[in-house]
Amino acid sequence: MAFIPTASIHEEYTQYVEDGKAALASLGLVVKELEITQCDRTEIAQVLNDCDFIYISGGNTFFLMQELRRTGTDKLLTEQVEKGKLYIGESAGAMIAAPNIEYAKKMDDYVTQTPNFKDFRGLHIVNFYPVVHFKEFPFEEETLAIVQENNQLPLKPITNQQAIAVVGDRISIQSKP
């Protein structure tokens, strides 16, 4: 599994990255960390091609999207998903799957981390907008505001105990038992 932790680079709290890798390894998956800011496009393409799954961890949604574009990984990811590769996005990794990420402004400091960020297009591998950490600490107010202010969008709010599963044209929200 290709594990991309890039969104967490500038975050103060990053234990969730190690927890995510450990959870995947506990399932018997071989986790290949792919820090795209430290690799060239050829290496990124090779790892994505060689791995059966792609996992993108959380952090700053806008920094992540900026780096995906800068390295060309955005196009590589889209190609892999179109070929049928399983994509797992956690937090920011889920939000970038949307057609556009501007709706996420309230959750991340995009001005400080990405001062020249102007292109809010997401990967558009889904036709909806995940609202992660819905009503969860420390994002209670932000997620409620996102839902209230973007009610014209097909939003999919999920808590930290839920996941959105997309299989073909079927979209379902799965809850932790």
N, C-alpha and C positions, 0 to 999 in steps of 0.2 A: 504494500500500500504506500503510495506517495503521500507524505504528510507535509503540508505547507503551513508553517507557523508564522509567516511574514507579517500578518496583521498585528501580531503581539510585540513587534520589535520596540515600539516606543511606549508600551504600557508599563505602568508601575507594578501591577499585579499580574503575574503570568503563570501561577501554579496550575491553572486550568490547562495549559499547554502540556505540561508533564503528566497531568492526570489523564488527559485525552490519549496521549501516546501509551501510557501504562494500561489503560482500559482496552485499547486495541490489541496490544501485545498479549494481554491476559486472555484474549479470544483466540490466540494462536496465530495472529496475523504478523507478518514480517513488516515492520514499519521502516520505511526509508525516508528520513527527513530531507526535505527539499527546500532550503532557504533560498528563494529565488533572487534575493538581492545579492547573493554570493555566487551565483552561477551564470554561465552564458546560455544563450538560447539553445545551443546544441545539446548541452548537458541537461537542461530542463526537458527538452523534447525526448531525449533518451530515457530519462527516468519515468516520464509520463507514459511513454510507449511500453516500457518494461513492466510497469506495475498494473495489477488488475483493478485497483480501486484508487480513487483520488479523494483525499480528506483535506479540507481547508479549515484551519482553526480560526478562532475568534481574535478580536482586537479592534483596531481602528479600520472601519469599513473603507474609508476614503484613501488612507495610506495603502491599504491592500490593493484597491482598484488601480491606484496610481502606479504601483510597482508591477502589477500584472500587465498593464499596458506598456510600461517602459521596457519590460523584458520580452514582450511578445507572448507572454504566458496566457493572456486572455484568449488569444486566437487558438493557441494550442489546447487549452481546456475545452473550448467550444467544439473544436474538431474531435477531441476524444469523447466527449459526451454524445455528439452526433453519431459516432461510431458505436455507441452503446455502452461505453465505460461507465461504471457506477461512480457518481459524484456524491460526496457527503460534505455538507457545509455546516459548520458549527458557528453560530452567532454571526459575525461579519461574513464568514464563509457561506452562510445561507443567504444573507441579504444581497450579496453581489450577484446571486443567481437571477435576481429580478431584472425586468427590462430597464429600470432606472433606479439609482440609489439616492436621489435627492431627498426622498421621504425620510431617510435615516439621519438627516442633519441634527436632529435633537439628541441623538444618542452618542455622537462622537464629535470631538473637537477637530473639525476638518480644516479650520483656518490655521491653527498652529502647526499641525503635522504636515499639511499639504497646502501651503499658502497660495500656490498657483493653480489649484484644482478648479477646473471649470466644466469639465465634461462628465456629467453625471450618469452617462449610460452604464448600465450593468452588463453582465454577460448575456442576459436575456435567454437563459436556458429553461426558464419557466415563465409562464404568463401571469404570474401573481407576485405579490409583494410580501415576503415573510416579515412579520414583526416579532422578533425574538425577545426573550426575557419578559414577555407580557405580564405586567403587574408584579414583577419580581424585583427584589432589592439588587442593585441600587437604581433600577430603571423604572420604578412604578410610575412616576409623573411623566417621564419622557415617552413611555410606550402608550400611555393613555392619550397624551397629546397627539402622538403620531396617528392613532386610530381616529381621533376626533377631527383632526385637520386634513386627513387624507381619505375621507370616507368615499370619495369618488373613485378610488383605486380598489382593485380586487385584493384586499389585504387578507393575510392569513396569520392572525396573532397566535403565538404559541408560548407556553410557559417553559420553564427549564426542565420540566418533566415530560415534555412532548416533542414530537418530531413530525415533519411533513414528509410523507412518502409519495413519490410520483412514479407510477408504473404505467407507461404508455400515456393514455389520456386520463387515467384515474389518479385523482389527488385525494389523499386521506390524511387525517391528523391522528397519529398514533400516540397513545399515552403510556407512560411507565406503569406497569402493573402494581 
